[in-house]
Amino acid sequence: MIHALNDNASARPVTGRMVLLCLVGFFGVVIGVNAVLIRAAVTTFGGLETPNAYQAGLAYEQEIEAAHAQDALHWRVNAGVHPAGGETVIDIEARDEAGRPLAGLGATATLVHPVDARTDQPVTLHEDKTGHFTGSAALAAGQWELTIELSRDGRRMFRSRNRVVLN
């Protein structure tokens, strides 16, 4: 007695319905995986925005030189961020290496949202006494990047960027 190697007597026949179910199942899995990956990509976006990466790359060496020059000054710049009357108040105190207040500086501050550049807010600072600047802005609670720049005669002397959490 000879047995056939391929015994199709017990196998189901391939029908149009089976092919349709396999195609729908295959594309359902592909769409499901894509949906999960898209959601993960959108919800974990770190907020890195560079309008012109090429220009930023060219300016990199200048930024390194500015950082070294800033370090050589040994300035101590302290910033405080606190709520007051529905607004966020920023206090900045700038002192030299010996602890004396720094005179003749212009100060700017910007509160940058790490994810949405449309909500970034420049903060108008005024010098209430030598080396001490204050300003306020109406902001929503959350995490922000506080960028502080101190300049003298139009030239940036100091720059810092720190994460702050507003409640």
FENDAUR-V214008 format. One line per field, one symbol per residue. burial: b if it has 24 or more other C-alpha atoms within 12 Angstrom, else e. A space follows every 50 residues. Layout:
burial: ???
This chain:
burial: eeeeeeeeeeeeeeeeeeeeeeeeeeeeeeeeeeeeeeeeeeeeeeeeee eeeeeeeeeeeeeeeeeeebeeeebbbbbbbbeeeeebbbbbbbbeeeee ebeebbbbbbbbbbeeeeeebbbebebeeebbbbbbbebeeeebbbbbbb eeeeeebbbbebebebe
